[in-house]
Amino acid sequence: MTSESARAWTRLVRLELARVIRSGGVTVTAALLLALGVYAGWQGNRSIQAADDAAAAAEAAYRDQLAHLVAFYPPATEAGELLYYLALPASQPLSRLSALAGGRAEVETANLRIRLLALEGQLYEPETLNPSLAAAGHLDLGFILIALLPLFVIAVSYDIVSGERERGTWDMARLFARPRRLVAAKIGARAILVGGLVASLAAVGAFLTGIEADDRAGWAVALIALHTLFWFTLCLGVAARRRSSTANAMTLVGAWVALTFLAPAVLSLANAILHPVPEALELTVRQRQGYHEAWDLPPSATMADFYRDYPEWSGQTVPEDEFTWAWYYAMNHRGDQAARGASRAYRDVLTRRDEWARRWSLLVPPLAARLALDRLAATDLSAQLAYQDAVRRYHERLKAHFLPALFAAVPIPQVDWERVPAFEPAATAGEASQAGFPAAASLVLASICALLVAGIPAAGASAGRGGKAA
C-alpha cells in the first residue's frame, strides 16, 4: 500500500468512525456500558475490601474471645474447656482479579472460624448469600465484557454492507474506494470504537480495583481481546452473506442468546444429569452420627479409632470411668472419620463436574472464556476446594499443637497461647497459562471458522459476477 493509499484508507476509517458515532444510540450505549463498568469495578473493589475487613474482624474477634475466656475461667480450668469455645480465624484473601470475575466467591465463604471440634460440618455450615439472590447473578466486569459487550459489537456491525445496499448508497460508495477497502475501513472504524470501549472498561476496572500487572492479568486481557475479536469475526461472517440487515441482526442476536445463555444452560443440565451431586447435609449428618454414637461406646473403643489416625499418641491412655477432654476431642475426630467417605465422594463428584464443564465449554467460546477468567481470578471450584484443603491442614496443625495439653490435662495458664499456629492461605493452583491457553485456543479457532464462513459467500458472489461478465 502506497502512502497515498494509506492516507486515503485512513480518511475512510475516520469518516466511517464519525458516521458510526453519530448514528442513533451508539454514544448512549457506549456511555451506559462505561457507567456499568464503573459500577462493577466499584462493587468489585467493595467486595474485596469487605473480605479484607471480615478477615481483620475475625482476627480481632479471636483475640477478644481468647482474652475474655482466659479472664473468665479460673486458672485451674483445663485448657480443653476453653478450646471448646475458642474459634480461630482461617481467612483466604481474595485476588484483586476477583473484581473481574467473582465466580464462586459471591456465594461461598473463604472466611471460616474454626474450632477444634469435628471439622467437616464446619466446612459446609456457613451460607454467605440467600440462594434466591444468588440465582439473579452478579454484575462484575467479566459479565459486562463477556455477556453485554457482544451486543454492542452486533449493534455496530450487523449492517456493514447490507445497510449501504438498503439505503441505495453502496454503488455510490464504490466510486470512491474498492469494495474490499471500503469494507476493511468499515471494520477498522468499528474495531477502533469497540477497542477503545474495551480499553476504557479495562482501565476503569484496573484503577478502581488495583489489579496488579502480572501474568494472570495479562492472560485475562488476552482472553477479553480474543473474545471481542471472536464476535467481530462472527459479525463479519454473517454480514458477508448477501442478506438483509434485519436477517443479519436476528441471526447474530440468536447466536448471542445461544452462546451466552442457552448452550451454557444445556451443558449445565447435562452435567447435573451425568454427575449428580450428593447433599452436603449428608456430611454433617454422618459426622454427628459418628460423634453421638461414641457416647455409647467405651472410651477405649473411641481412642482405638483415634489412634489409627494418630499412632504417635497410642502410648497415651484415658480413664474409662471419668470425662477427659482428650477423649472428648477424640469423639469429635470419630465424627470426621464417619463423614470421611461421604466427604471424598462429594469432592470427587464436584471435581468431575468441574473438569467435564471445562472440557465441553471449549465448544462454547464465551463460556470457556468466562470459566477461564474465574480460574485466573482464583474464584472457581478448584480454588474453593484448595481453600478447604488449607483449612483441613490448619485443623491438623491445631491438633498437633493442643493435643499435648489435652492429654496432660494442663490448666489454661500453662498453654502458650501466643504460639498458636496461624492459618496459611491456599496457594493459587496451576500456572496462568494452564488456565488461559485452552480458552484462548478455542476463541482463536472459532474466529478462524467465522472468517472462513465469511470468505465462502464472498468468493461465490465474485464467481457469479465473473460468469455474467464472461
DRENLUM-108788 format. One record per residue (C-alpha): residue in three letters; x, y, z. Coordinates in steps of 0.5 Angstrom, whole numbers, plus 500, padded with zeros to 3 digits. Example, Ala and Ser with C-alpha at 12.3 -4.5 7.8 and 13.67 -1.06 7.14 Angstrom:
DRENLUM-108788
ALA525491516
SER527498514
//
This chain:
DRENLUM-108788
MET500500500
THR503507498
SER503513502
GLU497516498
SER493510499
ALA495509506
ARG492517507
ALA486515503
TRP485509507
THR486513514
ARG481518512
LEU476513510
VAL477510517
ARG476517520
LEU470519516
GLU467512518
LEU468512525
ALA465519525
ARG459517522
VAL458511527
ILE459515533
ARG454520530
SER449514529
GLY443514534
GLY444510540
VAL452509540
THR454514544
VAL449513549
THR450505549
ALA458506550
ALA456511556
LEU452506559
LEU457501559
LEU462505561
ALA458507567
LEU456500569
GLY464498568
VAL465504573
TYR459501578
ALA462494577
GLY469496579
TRP467500585
GLN463494587
GLY468489586
ASN473493590
ARG468494595
SER467486596
ILE475485596
GLN475491602
ALA469487605
ALA473481605
ASP479484608
ASP475488613
ALA472481615
ALA479478616
ALA481483620
ALA475483624
ALA476475625
GLU483476628
ALA480482633
ALA474477635
TYR479472636
ARG484476640
ASP478479644
GLN475472645
LEU481469648
ALA482475653
HIS475474655
LEU476467656
VAL482467660
ALA480472664
PHE473469665
TYR476462667
PRO479460674
PRO487459673
ALA486451675
THR481450669
GLU484445664
ALA485448657
GLY481443654
GLU475447656
LEU477454654
LEU478450647
TYR471448646
TYR469455645
LEU475458642
ALA474460635
LEU481461631
PRO480465624
ALA482462617
SER481467612
GLN483467605
PRO485473602
LEU481475595
SER485476589
ARG485483586
LEU482480580
SER476477583
ALA473484582
LEU474482574
ALA471475575
GLY467474582
GLY466467581
ARG464462587
ALA467468592
GLU460471591
VAL456465594
GLU461461598
THR466464604
ALA473464605
ASN473467612
LEU472461617
ARG473461624
ILE475454626
ARG474451633
LEU478444635
LEU472440634
ALA470436629
LEU471440622
GLU467437616
GLY461440619
GLN464447620
LEU467447613
TYR459447610
GLU455450615
PRO456458613
GLU452461608
THR454468605
LEU448469601
ASN441468600
PRO440463594
SER434467591
LEU439473591
ALA445468588
ALA440466583
ALA440473580
GLY447473578
HIS453478580
LEU454484576
ASP462484575
LEU467487570
GLY467480567
PHE460480566
ILE460486562
LEU466484558
ILE463477556
ALA456478556
LEU454485555
LEU460488550
PRO458483544
LEU451486544
PHE455493543
VAL459489537
ILE453487534
ALA449493534
VAL455497530
SER457491526
TYR451488523
ASP450492517
ILE457494515
VAL455492508
SER447491508
GLY446498511
GLU449501505
ARG445497500
GLU439498503
ARG440506503
GLY442506496
THR449509497
TRP453502496
ASP454504489
MET456511490
ALA461509496
ARG464504491
LEU466510487
PHE471513492
ALA474506494
ARG474499492
PRO469494496
ARG475491500
ARG478497502
LEU471500504
VAL469494508
ALA476494511
ALA475501513
LYS468500516
ILE471494520
GLY477498522
ALA473504525
ARG469499529
ALA475496532
ILE477502534
LEU471504537
VAL470498541
GLY477497542
GLY477504546
LEU471502550
VAL474495552
ALA481499554
SER477504558
LEU473499561
ALA479495563
ALA483502565
VAL477503570
GLY477496573
ALA484497574
PHE484504577
LEU478502582
THR481495584
GLY488496584
ILE489490579
GLU497488579
ALA500488572
ASP502480573
ASP502474568
ARG495473571
ALA492480569
GLY496479562
TRP492473561
ALA486476563
VAL487482558
ALA489477552
LEU482473553
ILE478479553
ALA481482547
LEU480475544
HIS473474546
THR472481543
LEU475479536
PHE471473536
TRP465477536
PHE468481531
THR469476526
LEU462472527
CYS459479525
LEU463479519
GLY462472517
VAL454474518
ALA455481515
ALA459478509
ARG453474506
ARG448478502
ARG442478506
SER438484509
SER440488516
THR434485519
ALA436478518
ASN443479520
ALA441482526
MET436477528
THR442472526
LEU447475531
VAL442476537
GLY440469536
ALA448467536
TRP449471542
VAL443468546
ALA445461544
LEU452462546
THR451466552
PHE445463555
LEU442457552
ALA449453551
PRO451454558
ALA445452561
VAL444446557
LEU452444559
SER450445566
LEU444441566
ALA447435562
ASN453436567
ALA448435573
ILE445429570
LEU451426569
HIS454428575
PRO449428581
VAL452432587
PRO450429594
GLU447433599
ALA453437603
LEU448436609
GLU450428609
LEU457430611
THR454434617
VAL449428619
ARG454423618
GLN459427622
ARG454428628
GLN452420628
GLY459418629
TYR460423634
HIS454422638
GLU455414637
ALA461415641
TRP458417647
ASP455410648
LEU462407647
PRO467405652
PRO473411652
SER478405650
ALA474404643
THR474411641
MET481412643
ALA483406639
ASP479409633
PHE483416634
TYR490412635
ARG489409628
ASP490416625
TYR495419630
PRO499413632
GLU504417636
TRP499418641
SER498411642
GLY502411648
GLN497415652
THR491412656
VAL485416658
PRO481414664
GLU475409663
ASP470412669
GLU471419668
PHE471425663
THR477428660
TRP478433654
ALA483428651
TRP477423650
TYR472429648
TYR476431642
ALA478424640
MET470423640
ASN470429635
HIS475426631
ARG471420630
GLY465424627
ASP470427622
GLN472419621
ALA465417620
ALA464423615
ARG471422611
GLY468417606
ALA462422604
SER467428604
ARG471425599
ALA465422595
TYR463429595
ARG469433593
ASP470427587
VAL464429584
LEU465436584
THR472436581
ARG469431576
ARG463436574
ASP469442574
GLU473438569
TRP467436565
ALA465443565
ARG472446563
ARG473441557
TRP466442554
SER466449555
LEU471449549
LEU466448544
VAL462455547
PRO468460547
PRO464465551
LEU463460557
ALA470458556
ALA473465557
ARG468466563
LEU471460566
ALA478461565
LEU477468568
ASP474465574
ARG480461575
LEU485466573
ALA482470579
ALA482464584
THR475464585
ASP473458581
LEU471451585
SER479449585
ALA480455589
GLN475454594
LEU477446595
ALA484449595
TYR482453601
GLN478447604
ASP484443604
ALA488449607
VAL483449613
ARG484442614
ARG491443614
TYR491448619
HIS486444623
GLU491438624
ARG496443626
LEU492446631
LYS491439634
ALA499438634
HIS499444638
PHE494443643
LEU494435644
PRO500435649
ALA496440653
LEU490436653
PHE493429654
ALA497432660
ALA490436662
VAL494442663
PRO491449666
ILE490455662
PRO496459664
GLN501454662
VAL499454655
ASP503458651
TRP497462647
GLU502467643
ARG505461639
VAL498458637
PRO499457629
ALA496462624
PHE493460618
GLU497459612
PRO492461606
ALA492456600
ALA497458594
THR494459587
ALA493453584
GLY497452577
GLU500457572
ALA497462569
SER498459562
GLN494453564
ALA488457566
GLY488462560
PHE491458554
PRO485453553
ALA480458552
ALA485463548
ALA486457543
SER478456543
LEU477463541
VAL482463536
LEU479457533
ALA472460533
SER475466530
ILE478463524
CYS472459523
ALA468465523
LEU473468518
LEU473462513
VAL465463513
ALA466470511
GLY470468505
ILE466463502
PRO460467500
ALA464473498
ALA468468494
GLY462465491
ALA459472490
SER465474486
ALA465468482
GLY458470480
ARG459477478
GLY465474473
GLY461469470
LYS456474468
ALA461479465
ALA464473461
//
